[in-house]
Amino acid sequence: MSKVINLNQVRKQKARTAKRAKADQNAARHGRKKADRALDAAQSDKALQDHEAHKRDEDE
């Protein structure tokens, strides 16, 4: 015989899990020190500049 499931509890648990996942994403994105954010921004800017430096001129 099947186990009886309370659908309200299942729905609420699913919502809690989704909310917890969203909170973890936000904590990873916003819960960092200013120096860490600045370092990441500088590294991405440098990578973009290096990529742009390798482009060929279109003189043709």
Buried (B, 14 or more C-beta within 10 A) or exposed (E): EEEEEEEEEEEEEEEEEEEEEEEEEEEEEEEEEEEEEEEEEEEEEEEEEEEEEEEEEEEE
